[in-house]
Amino acid sequence: MLLVVDANVVFSVLIKGGKTLDIFVLNRAKKRFEFVAPEFLMVEVEKHAREIIKKTGLSINEIRKVLDFLEKEIEFISFEEFSEFSKKAEQISPDPNDFQYFALALKLNGAIWSNDKALKTQFAVEVLSTGEVIKMMDFE
């Protein structure tokens, strides 16, 4: 199953680790999911790097190691590759800042992995929480 990874999932890995990180680690062996994300996700992470450092107490090098791991697990796709779905995505996305996740999910016929409950208020694209992804992996 193809999952478009939302930035809040990456923030969760960086700040908490836990089950969210476990999904990425265990998926290496099980290959249950294919993870993709718009390239701009990393721009969002960089924009909030200081906040992440403050919340975690991790050094920039420790954060970089986690990001390097995630960059191997997630395929990042440029906006040009899915821009033709941006108009429709803008119409269905409950948050205008998240339209790229919807456009990518529409292009690739995938679901979005996000813990943003507001994204579930639309019905054009399936949105799965971390808890739902865990249940699909059968390792809870």
N, C-alpha and C positions, 0 to 999 in steps of 0.2 A: 504494500500500500504506500502511495506517495503522500508525504506530509510536508506542507509548507510550514516552516518553523517561524513563529512570531518572535519578536525581540524579547518579549517578557519571558519566554522559555530560556533564552540565552542568559538573561539577567538572573533568572532563578538558578541556573547552573553555576554562574559566577558567585552569586551571593550565598546560596544555601548548599549547592551540590545535591546531596540526597538522592531521592528517587528520580528526579529529573536527569541528573548525571547518569544514574544507573541505566536509564533507558538507552542513552547513547552508547554506553559501554557494552551492555548486553546485546544491543542490536548488531554490534560488530560480529558476534557469533551467530545469532539467529537470523540476521538479515530479514527481519519482519517488515521493516520500513525503509523507504528511500527518502532521505531528508533533503529538502531544497529550501532556498530562501532567496529573496531579492537581494542584490548586492548592497542595497542601502541599509540593510540590517546592521552591517558592520560599521556604517557611518553612525547609526544610532548608538551602538555600543561605545564607540570612540567618544561620542559626545557626552556620555555619562560615565566615563572612566574614573574621574575624580570621586564621584558619588559612590561608585562601586568600591573603590579603594577605602573610602571612609567607612562604609557599611561592613566591609569584610575584614579590614585590617591586613589584607594581602598586599604584597608588594606588586609593583607594575610587572616585574618578571614572573611572579607566580600567576598573575592574571593572564599574561601573555602565553604561558604554557597551556592554560586551560583553553584559551582562544585558539591556539595552534591545534589542539586536539579537536575542537569543534569544527575548525575549518577543514579538517580531514574527513569529518563525518557528514558535513552539510555541503551540498553543491550550491554555490552561489551563482545566480543567473542575472545577467544584465537586463535592465529595464527594456532595452530595445527588443529583446527576445519575446516579450509579452505585452508590449505597449498597446497592441491592437485591442486588448481587453480592458484598457484603463477606463474608458467611458462607462462601460457596463459595471465595472468594479466600483467606480465612484458612486453609481446609483444604488448599489446594494450594500456597500460598506457602512456600518453604523457609525464608524469613526473615520472622518476624512483622511486622517493620518495613516490609516491602515489599508488604503485602497490597493497598494502594490501587492500585499499578501493575497487579496481577493483576485486581482488580475492574474497573478501567477497560478493560483489554484484553478481559475477558470481555464487558463491556457493548457495546463497539464492534467486537468480533470482530477485534481487531488483534493484532499481535505486540509484544513488549517489546524495546526497544533498551537493552541493559545489558551491561556488562563483568564483572558479578558471576557467576562460573562456577557458584556454588551455585544460581542461579535456573534453570539448565538441568537440574537433577536431577528436575524434575517434567515431565510430558508433556501437561498440559492446555492450556498456552499456549506458543506459539513464542517463544523468546528468541534474539535476534540480537546478536552482538558487533559492535563497530565494524568489525572486519575483514570480517565477513559483509555488513554494510551497504555497505561500500566496494565489495565485489565485485558487489553488486546494482546499484550506480550506474555501473559500467563506467568508472571514471576512475583506477583504480590505476596 
